[in-house]
Amino acid sequence: MIIYIKYDADGFITAYQNTEADGYTRVFILDSWINQFAQHSDKFRYDTDKSVILNPGNLPELSLDDLNANYSSVLETSQQAVNAATVLAQQQTVSANSINQLQKSITALALSQSAKGTA
């Protein structure tokens, strides 16, 4: 597959695109490298002497599907945490209301007992 790249002084690829443009170098990349290149283009180098792209050969084996599954799992866990925090906040509101009502009842009882004691 033909792509167009920009690279830094060390040959590491800094940008790529599918269409020809000023400042981009036309190169061939193996079809078997496309997925890795799309995920880790900054790890690939351009050999100016041989005019070829060099695959670093030690890239992680995480596919886009794996990454998406991991993201979905984190998103689900986050949603569960939000739901648990919401339930906790609702319970704290109910508890605060109950405590407030209890304080009012104790105050009323104390005032009632105080009035009986002075009568």
Phi and psi in radians as a Rosetta constraint file:
Dihedral C 1 N 2 CA 2 C 2 CIRCULARHARMONIC -1.648 0.35
Dihedral N 2 CA 2 C 2 N 3 CIRCULARHARMONIC 2.280 0.35
Dihedral C 2 N 3 CA 3 C 3 CIRCULARHARMONIC -2.340 0.35
Dihedral N 3 CA 3 C 3 N 4 CIRCULARHARMONIC 3.002 0.35
Dihedral C 3 N 4 CA 4 C 4 CIRCULARHARMONIC -2.154 0.35
Dihedral N 4 CA 4 C 4 N 5 CIRCULARHARMONIC 2.262 0.35
Dihedral C 4 N 5 CA 5 C 5 CIRCULARHARMONIC -2.209 0.35
Dihedral N 5 CA 5 C 5 N 6 CIRCULARHARMONIC 2.766 0.35
Dihedral C 5 N 6 CA 6 C 6 CIRCULARHARMONIC -2.057 0.35
Dihedral N 6 CA 6 C 6 N 7 CIRCULARHARMONIC 2.598 0.35
Dihedral C 6 N 7 CA 7 C 7 CIRCULARHARMONIC -2.520 0.35
Dihedral N 7 CA 7 C 7 N 8 CIRCULARHARMONIC 2.760 0.35
Dihedral C 7 N 8 CA 8 C 8 CIRCULARHARMONIC -1.549 0.35
Dihedral N 8 CA 8 C 8 N 9 CIRCULARHARMONIC -3.044 0.35
Dihedral C 8 N 9 CA 9 C 9 CIRCULARHARMONIC -1.080 0.35
Dihedral N 9 CA 9 C 9 N 10 CIRCULARHARMONIC -0.462 0.35
Dihedral C 9 N 10 CA 10 C 10 CIRCULARHARMONIC -1.573 0.35
Dihedral N 10 CA 10 C 10 N 11 CIRCULARHARMONIC -0.005 0.35
Dihedral C 10 N 11 CA 11 C 11 CIRCULARHARMONIC 1.600 0.35
Dihedral N 11 CA 11 C 11 N 12 CIRCULARHARMONIC -0.061 0.35
Dihedral C 11 N 12 CA 12 C 12 CIRCULARHARMONIC -1.253 0.35
Dihedral N 12 CA 12 C 12 N 13 CIRCULARHARMONIC 2.398 0.35
Dihedral C 12 N 13 CA 13 C 13 CIRCULARHARMONIC -1.283 0.35
Dihedral N 13 CA 13 C 13 N 14 CIRCULARHARMONIC 2.234 0.35
Dihedral C 13 N 14 CA 14 C 14 CIRCULARHARMONIC -1.881 0.35
Dihedral N 14 CA 14 C 14 N 15 CIRCULARHARMONIC -0.361 0.35
Dihedral C 14 N 15 CA 15 C 15 CIRCULARHARMONIC -2.794 0.35
Dihedral N 15 CA 15 C 15 N 16 CIRCULARHARMONIC 2.671 0.35
Dihedral C 15 N 16 CA 16 C 16 CIRCULARHARMONIC -2.644 0.35
Dihedral N 16 CA 16 C 16 N 17 CIRCULARHARMONIC 2.760 0.35
Dihedral C 16 N 17 CA 17 C 17 CIRCULARHARMONIC -2.756 0.35
Dihedral N 17 CA 17 C 17 N 18 CIRCULARHARMONIC 2.974 0.35
Dihedral C 17 N 18 CA 18 C 18 CIRCULARHARMONIC -1.621 0.35
Dihedral N 18 CA 18 C 18 N 19 CIRCULARHARMONIC -0.190 0.35
Dihedral C 18 N 19 CA 19 C 19 CIRCULARHARMONIC -2.017 0.35
Dihedral N 19 CA 19 C 19 N 20 CIRCULARHARMONIC 2.613 0.35
Dihedral C 19 N 20 CA 20 C 20 CIRCULARHARMONIC -1.190 0.35
Dihedral N 20 CA 20 C 20 N 21 CIRCULARHARMONIC 2.467 0.35
Dihedral C 20 N 21 CA 21 C 21 CIRCULARHARMONIC -2.742 0.35
Dihedral N 21 CA 21 C 21 N 22 CIRCULARHARMONIC 2.784 0.35
Dihedral C 21 N 22 CA 22 C 22 CIRCULARHARMONIC -1.064 0.35
Dihedral N 22 CA 22 C 22 N 23 CIRCULARHARMONIC 2.409 0.35
Dihedral C 22 N 23 CA 23 C 23 CIRCULARHARMONIC 1.501 0.35
Dihedral N 23 CA 23 C 23 N 24 CIRCULARHARMONIC -0.100 0.35
Dihedral C 23 N 24 CA 24 C 24 CIRCULARHARMONIC -1.802 0.35
Dihedral N 24 CA 24 C 24 N 25 CIRCULARHARMONIC 2.548 0.35
Dihedral C 24 N 25 CA 25 C 25 CIRCULARHARMONIC -1.824 0.35
Dihedral N 25 CA 25 C 25 N 26 CIRCULARHARMONIC 2.302 0.35
Dihedral C 25 N 26 CA 26 C 26 CIRCULARHARMONIC -1.377 0.35
Dihedral N 26 CA 26 C 26 N 27 CIRCULARHARMONIC 2.214 0.35
Dihedral C 26 N 27 CA 27 C 27 CIRCULARHARMONIC -2.455 0.35
Dihedral N 27 CA 27 C 27 N 28 CIRCULARHARMONIC 2.819 0.35
Dihedral C 27 N 28 CA 28 C 28 CIRCULARHARMONIC -1.806 0.35
Dihedral N 28 CA 28 C 28 N 29 CIRCULARHARMONIC 2.354 0.35
Dihedral C 28 N 29 CA 29 C 29 CIRCULARHARMONIC -2.187 0.35
Dihedral N 29 CA 29 C 29 N 30 CIRCULARHARMONIC 2.406 0.35
Dihedral C 29 N 30 CA 30 C 30 CIRCULARHARMONIC -1.100 0.35
Dihedral N 30 CA 30 C 30 N 31 CIRCULARHARMONIC 2.453 0.35
Dihedral C 30 N 31 CA 31 C 31 CIRCULARHARMONIC -1.037 0.35
Dihedral N 31 CA 31 C 31 N 32 CIRCULARHARMONIC -0.581 0.35
Dihedral C 31 N 32 CA 32 C 32 CIRCULARHARMONIC -1.219 0.35
Dihedral N 32 CA 32 C 32 N 33 CIRCULARHARMONIC -0.243 0.35
Dihedral C 32 N 33 CA 33 C 33 CIRCULARHARMONIC -1.667 0.35
Dihedral N 33 CA 33 C 33 N 34 CIRCULARHARMONIC -0.166 0.35
Dihedral C 33 N 34 CA 34 C 34 CIRCULARHARMONIC -0.973 0.35
Dihedral N 34 CA 34 C 34 N 35 CIRCULARHARMONIC -0.851 0.35
Dihedral C 34 N 35 CA 35 C 35 CIRCULARHARMONIC -1.091 0.35
Dihedral N 35 CA 35 C 35 N 36 CIRCULARHARMONIC -0.783 0.35
Dihedral C 35 N 36 CA 36 C 36 CIRCULARHARMONIC -1.108 0.35
Dihedral N 36 CA 36 C 36 N 37 CIRCULARHARMONIC -0.742 0.35
Dihedral C 36 N 37 CA 37 C 37 CIRCULARHARMONIC -1.106 0.35
Dihedral N 37 CA 37 C 37 N 38 CIRCULARHARMONIC -0.717 0.35
Dihedral C 37 N 38 CA 38 C 38 CIRCULARHARMONIC -1.112 0.35
Dihedral N 38 CA 38 C 38 N 39 CIRCULARHARMONIC -0.582 0.35
Dihedral C 38 N 39 CA 39 C 39 CIRCULARHARMONIC -1.509 0.35
Dihedral N 39 CA 39 C 39 N 40 CIRCULARHARMONIC -0.530 0.35
Dihedral C 39 N 40 CA 40 C 40 CIRCULARHARMONIC -2.389 0.35
Dihedral N 40 CA 40 C 40 N 41 CIRCULARHARMONIC 0.781 0.35
Dihedral C 40 N 41 CA 41 C 41 CIRCULARHARMONIC -1.025 0.35
Dihedral N 41 CA 41 C 41 N 42 CIRCULARHARMONIC -0.534 0.35
Dihedral C 41 N 42 CA 42 C 42 CIRCULARHARMONIC -1.258 0.35
Dihedral N 42 CA 42 C 42 N 43 CIRCULARHARMONIC -0.151 0.35
Dihedral C 42 N 43 CA 43 C 43 CIRCULARHARMONIC -1.602 0.35
Dihedral N 43 CA 43 C 43 N 44 CIRCULARHARMONIC -0.297 0.35
Dihedral C 43 N 44 CA 44 C 44 CIRCULARHARMONIC -1.435 0.35
Dihedral N 44 CA 44 C 44 N 45 CIRCULARHARMONIC 2.636 0.35
Dihedral C 44 N 45 CA 45 C 45 CIRCULARHARMONIC -2.134 0.35
Dihedral N 45 CA 45 C 45 N 46 CIRCULARHARMONIC 2.735 0.35
Dihedral C 45 N 46 CA 46 C 46 CIRCULARHARMONIC -1.912 0.35
Dihedral N 46 CA 46 C 46 N 47 CIRCULARHARMONIC 2.116 0.35
Dihedral C 46 N 47 CA 47 C 47 CIRCULARHARMONIC -1.531 0.35
Dihedral N 47 CA 47 C 47 N 48 CIRCULARHARMONIC 1.869 0.35
Dihedral C 47 N 48 CA 48 C 48 CIRCULARHARMONIC -1.203 0.35
Dihedral N 48 CA 48 C 48 N 49 CIRCULARHARMONIC -0.475 0.35
Dihedral C 48 N 49 CA 49 C 49 CIRCULARHARMONIC -1.226 0.35
Dihedral N 49 CA 49 C 49 N 50 CIRCULARHARMONIC -0.744 0.35
Dihedral C 49 N 50 CA 50 C 50 CIRCULARHARMONIC -1.693 0.35
Dihedral N 50 CA 50 C 50 N 51 CIRCULARHARMONIC -0.167 0.35
Dihedral C 50 N 51 CA 51 C 51 CIRCULARHARMONIC 0.987 0.35
Dihedral N 51 CA 51 C 51 N 52 CIRCULARHARMONIC 0.818 0.35
Dihedral C 51 N 52 CA 52 C 52 CIRCULARHARMONIC -2.368 0.35
Dihedral N 52 CA 52 C 52 N 53 CIRCULARHARMONIC 2.758 0.35
Dihedral C 52 N 53 CA 53 C 53 CIRCULARHARMONIC -1.517 0.35
Dihedral N 53 CA 53 C 53 N 54 CIRCULARHARMONIC 2.399 0.35
Dihedral C 53 N 54 CA 54 C 54 CIRCULARHARMONIC -1.890 0.35
Dihedral N 54 CA 54 C 54 N 55 CIRCULARHARMONIC 2.220 0.35
Dihedral C 54 N 55 CA 55 C 55 CIRCULARHARMONIC -1.487 0.35
Dihedral N 55 CA 55 C 55 N 56 CIRCULARHARMONIC 2.253 0.35
Dihedral C 55 N 56 CA 56 C 56 CIRCULARHARMONIC -1.124 0.35
Dihedral N 56 CA 56 C 56 N 57 CIRCULARHARMONIC -0.427 0.35
Dihedral C 56 N 57 CA 57 C 57 CIRCULARHARMONIC 1.374 0.35
Dihedral N 57 CA 57 C 57 N 58 CIRCULARHARMONIC -0.083 0.35
Dihedral C 57 N 58 CA 58 C 58 CIRCULARHARMONIC -2.201 0.35
Dihedral N 58 CA 58 C 58 N 59 CIRCULARHARMONIC 0.635 0.35
Dihedral C 58 N 59 CA 59 C 59 CIRCULARHARMONIC -1.379 0.35
Dihedral N 59 CA 59 C 59 N 60 CIRCULARHARMONIC 2.630 0.35
Dihedral C 59 N 60 CA 60 C 60 CIRCULARHARMONIC -1.096 0.35
Dihedral N 60 CA 60 C 60 N 61 CIRCULARHARMONIC 2.672 0.35
Dihedral C 60 N 61 CA 61 C 61 CIRCULARHARMONIC -1.594 0.35
Dihedral N 61 CA 61 C 61 N 62 CIRCULARHARMONIC 0.537 0.35
Dihedral C 61 N 62 CA 62 C 62 CIRCULARHARMONIC -1.616 0.35
Dihedral N 62 CA 62 C 62 N 63 CIRCULARHARMONIC 2.028 0.35
Dihedral C 62 N 63 CA 63 C 63 CIRCULARHARMONIC -1.476 0.35
Dihedral N 63 CA 63 C 63 N 64 CIRCULARHARMONIC 2.947 0.35
Dihedral C 63 N 64 CA 64 C 64 CIRCULARHARMONIC -1.114 0.35
Dihedral N 64 CA 64 C 64 N 65 CIRCULARHARMONIC -0.602 0.35
Dihedral C 64 N 65 CA 65 C 65 CIRCULARHARMONIC -1.132 0.35
Dihedral N 65 CA 65 C 65 N 66 CIRCULARHARMONIC -0.736 0.35
Dihedral C 65 N 66 CA 66 C 66 CIRCULARHARMONIC -1.108 0.35
Dihedral N 66 CA 66 C 66 N 67 CIRCULARHARMONIC -0.757 0.35
Dihedral C 66 N 67 CA 67 C 67 CIRCULARHARMONIC -1.085 0.35
Dihedral N 67 CA 67 C 67 N 68 CIRCULARHARMONIC -0.733 0.35
Dihedral C 67 N 68 CA 68 C 68 CIRCULARHARMONIC -1.125 0.35
Dihedral N 68 CA 68 C 68 N 69 CIRCULARHARMONIC -0.701 0.35
Dihedral C 68 N 69 CA 69 C 69 CIRCULARHARMONIC -1.121 0.35
Dihedral N 69 CA 69 C 69 N 70 CIRCULARHARMONIC -0.744 0.35
Dihedral C 69 N 70 CA 70 C 70 CIRCULARHARMONIC -1.105 0.35
Dihedral N 70 CA 70 C 70 N 71 CIRCULARHARMONIC -0.732 0.35
Dihedral C 70 N 71 CA 71 C 71 CIRCULARHARMONIC -1.103 0.35
Dihedral N 71 CA 71 C 71 N 72 CIRCULARHARMONIC -0.753 0.35
Dihedral C 71 N 72 CA 72 C 72 CIRCULARHARMONIC -1.087 0.35
Dihedral N 72 CA 72 C 72 N 73 CIRCULARHARMONIC -0.693 0.35
Dihedral C 72 N 73 CA 73 C 73 CIRCULARHARMONIC -1.127 0.35
Dihedral N 73 CA 73 C 73 N 74 CIRCULARHARMONIC -0.766 0.35
Dihedral C 73 N 74 CA 74 C 74 CIRCULARHARMONIC -1.131 0.35
Dihedral N 74 CA 74 C 74 N 75 CIRCULARHARMONIC -0.711 0.35
Dihedral C 74 N 75 CA 75 C 75 CIRCULARHARMONIC -1.089 0.35
Dihedral N 75 CA 75 C 75 N 76 CIRCULARHARMONIC -0.744 0.35
Dihedral C 75 N 76 CA 76 C 76 CIRCULARHARMONIC -1.125 0.35
Dihedral N 76 CA 76 C 76 N 77 CIRCULARHARMONIC -0.761 0.35
Dihedral C 76 N 77 CA 77 C 77 CIRCULARHARMONIC -1.094 0.35
Dihedral N 77 CA 77 C 77 N 78 CIRCULARHARMONIC -0.721 0.35
Dihedral C 77 N 78 CA 78 C 78 CIRCULARHARMONIC -1.096 0.35
Dihedral N 78 CA 78 C 78 N 79 CIRCULARHARMONIC -0.718 0.35
Dihedral C 78 N 79 CA 79 C 79 CIRCULARHARMONIC -1.128 0.35
Dihedral N 79 CA 79 C 79 N 80 CIRCULARHARMONIC -0.686 0.35
Dihedral C 79 N 80 CA 80 C 80 CIRCULARHARMONIC -1.113 0.35
Dihedral N 80 CA 80 C 80 N 81 CIRCULARHARMONIC -0.683 0.35
Dihedral C 80 N 81 CA 81 C 81 CIRCULARHARMONIC -1.150 0.35
Dihedral N 81 CA 81 C 81 N 82 CIRCULARHARMONIC -0.708 0.35
Dihedral C 81 N 82 CA 82 C 82 CIRCULARHARMONIC -1.113 0.35
Dihedral N 82 CA 82 C 82 N 83 CIRCULARHARMONIC -0.756 0.35
Dihedral C 82 N 83 CA 83 C 83 CIRCULARHARMONIC -1.090 0.35
Dihedral N 83 CA 83 C 83 N 84 CIRCULARHARMONIC -0.748 0.35
Dihedral C 83 N 84 CA 84 C 84 CIRCULARHARMONIC -1.129 0.35
Dihedral N 84 CA 84 C 84 N 85 CIRCULARHARMONIC -0.709 0.35
Dihedral C 84 N 85 CA 85 C 85 CIRCULARHARMONIC -1.144 0.35
Dihedral N 85 CA 85 C 85 N 86 CIRCULARHARMONIC -0.638 0.35
Dihedral C 85 N 86 CA 86 C 86 CIRCULARHARMONIC -1.134 0.35
Dihedral N 86 CA 86 C 86 N 87 CIRCULARHARMONIC -0.787 0.35
Dihedral C 86 N 87 CA 87 C 87 CIRCULARHARMONIC -1.075 0.35
Dihedral N 87 CA 87 C 87 N 88 CIRCULARHARMONIC -0.757 0.35
Dihedral C 87 N 88 CA 88 C 88 CIRCULARHARMONIC -1.075 0.35
Dihedral N 88 CA 88 C 88 N 89 CIRCULARHARMONIC -0.754 0.35
Dihedral C 88 N 89 CA 89 C 89 CIRCULARHARMONIC -1.110 0.35
Dihedral N 89 CA 89 C 89 N 90 CIRCULARHARMONIC -0.691 0.35
Dihedral C 89 N 90 CA 90 C 90 CIRCULARHARMONIC -1.134 0.35
Dihedral N 90 CA 90 C 90 N 91 CIRCULARHARMONIC -0.720 0.35
Dihedral C 90 N 91 CA 91 C 91 CIRCULARHARMONIC -1.147 0.35
Dihedral N 91 CA 91 C 91 N 92 CIRCULARHARMONIC -0.662 0.35
Dihedral C 91 N 92 CA 92 C 92 CIRCULARHARMONIC -1.163 0.35
Dihedral N 92 CA 92 C 92 N 93 CIRCULARHARMONIC -0.623 0.35
Dihedral C 92 N 93 CA 93 C 93 CIRCULARHARMONIC -1.137 0.35
Dihedral N 93 CA 93 C 93 N 94 CIRCULARHARMONIC -0.765 0.35
Dihedral C 93 N 94 CA 94 C 94 CIRCULARHARMONIC -1.101 0.35
Dihedral N 94 CA 94 C 94 N 95 CIRCULARHARMONIC -0.760 0.35
Dihedral C 94 N 95 CA 95 C 95 CIRCULARHARMONIC -1.100 0.35
Dihedral N 95 CA 95 C 95 N 96 CIRCULARHARMONIC -0.737 0.35
Dihedral C 95 N 96 CA 96 C 96 CIRCULARHARMONIC -1.103 0.35
Dihedral N 96 CA 96 C 96 N 97 CIRCULARHARMONIC -0.717 0.35
Dihedral C 96 N 97 CA 97 C 97 CIRCULARHARMONIC -1.126 0.35
Dihedral N 97 CA 97 C 97 N 98 CIRCULARHARMONIC -0.704 0.35
Dihedral C 97 N 98 CA 98 C 98 CIRCULARHARMONIC -1.141 0.35
Dihedral N 98 CA 98 C 98 N 99 CIRCULARHARMONIC -0.742 0.35
Dihedral C 98 N 99 CA 99 C 99 CIRCULARHARMONIC -1.110 0.35
Dihedral N 99 CA 99 C 99 N 100 CIRCULARHARMONIC -0.726 0.35
Dihedral C 99 N 100 CA 100 C 100 CIRCULARHARMONIC -1.081 0.35
Dihedral N 100 CA 100 C 100 N 101 CIRCULARHARMONIC -0.766 0.35
Dihedral C 100 N 101 CA 101 C 101 CIRCULARHARMONIC -1.126 0.35
Dihedral N 101 CA 101 C 101 N 102 CIRCULARHARMONIC -0.713 0.35
Dihedral C 101 N 102 CA 102 C 102 CIRCULARHARMONIC -1.090 0.35
Dihedral N 102 CA 102 C 102 N 103 CIRCULARHARMONIC -0.743 0.35
Dihedral C 102 N 103 CA 103 C 103 CIRCULARHARMONIC -1.082 0.35
Dihedral N 103 CA 103 C 103 N 104 CIRCULARHARMONIC -0.721 0.35
Dihedral C 103 N 104 CA 104 C 104 CIRCULARHARMONIC -1.110 0.35
Dihedral N 104 CA 104 C 104 N 105 CIRCULARHARMONIC -0.726 0.35
Dihedral C 104 N 105 CA 105 C 105 CIRCULARHARMONIC -1.131 0.35
Dihedral N 105 CA 105 C 105 N 106 CIRCULARHARMONIC -0.755 0.35
Dihedral C 105 N 106 CA 106 C 106 CIRCULARHARMONIC -1.129 0.35
Dihedral N 106 CA 106 C 106 N 107 CIRCULARHARMONIC -0.725 0.35
Dihedral C 106 N 107 CA 107 C 107 CIRCULARHARMONIC -1.094 0.35
Dihedral N 107 CA 107 C 107 N 108 CIRCULARHARMONIC -0.770 0.35
Dihedral C 107 N 108 CA 108 C 108 CIRCULARHARMONIC -1.117 0.35
Dihedral N 108 CA 108 C 108 N 109 CIRCULARHARMONIC -0.724 0.35
Dihedral C 108 N 109 CA 109 C 109 CIRCULARHARMONIC -1.115 0.35
Dihedral N 109 CA 109 C 109 N 110 CIRCULARHARMONIC -0.752 0.35
Dihedral C 109 N 110 CA 110 C 110 CIRCULARHARMONIC -1.114 0.35
Dihedral N 110 CA 110 C 110 N 111 CIRCULARHARMONIC -0.731 0.35
Dihedral C 110 N 111 CA 111 C 111 CIRCULARHARMONIC -1.138 0.35
Dihedral N 111 CA 111 C 111 N 112 CIRCULARHARMONIC -0.693 0.35
Dihedral C 111 N 112 CA 112 C 112 CIRCULARHARMONIC -1.109 0.35
Dihedral N 112 CA 112 C 112 N 113 CIRCULARHARMONIC -0.794 0.35
Dihedral C 112 N 113 CA 113 C 113 CIRCULARHARMONIC -1.146 0.35
Dihedral N 113 CA 113 C 113 N 114 CIRCULARHARMONIC -0.662 0.35
Dihedral C 113 N 114 CA 114 C 114 CIRCULARHARMONIC -1.138 0.35
Dihedral N 114 CA 114 C 114 N 115 CIRCULARHARMONIC -0.703 0.35
Dihedral C 114 N 115 CA 115 C 115 CIRCULARHARMONIC -1.168 0.35
Dihedral N 115 CA 115 C 115 N 116 CIRCULARHARMONIC -0.655 0.35
Dihedral C 115 N 116 CA 116 C 116 CIRCULARHARMONIC -1.182 0.35
Dihedral N 116 CA 116 C 116 N 117 CIRCULARHARMONIC -0.609 0.35
Dihedral C 116 N 117 CA 117 C 117 CIRCULARHARMONIC -1.271 0.35
Dihedral N 117 CA 117 C 117 N 118 CIRCULARHARMONIC -0.475 0.35
Dihedral C 117 N 118 CA 118 C 118 CIRCULARHARMONIC -1.620 0.35
Dihedral N 118 CA 118 C 118 N 119 CIRCULARHARMONIC -0.179 0.35
